[in-house]
């Protein structure tokens, strides 16, 4: 449970590839964006 269990949960998802040369932002922006969104909601 979070700090406000009466509120609905927040879910997000992304991936980080272990494939060389998969793309400059492949997955990393999604992971960091989700973390930043949660940080902004605090």
ZINOR-V931948 format. One record per backbone hydrogen bond with DSSP energy under -1.0 kcal/mol. NH is the residue of the N-H (numbers start at 1). CO is the residue of the C=O. If there is no record, write none. Layout:
# ZINOR-V931948
nh:co
NH:CO
NH:CO
This chain:
# ZINOR-V931948
nh:co
7:4
22:19
31:27
32:28
33:29
34:30
35:31
36:32
37:33
38:34
39:35
40:36
41:37
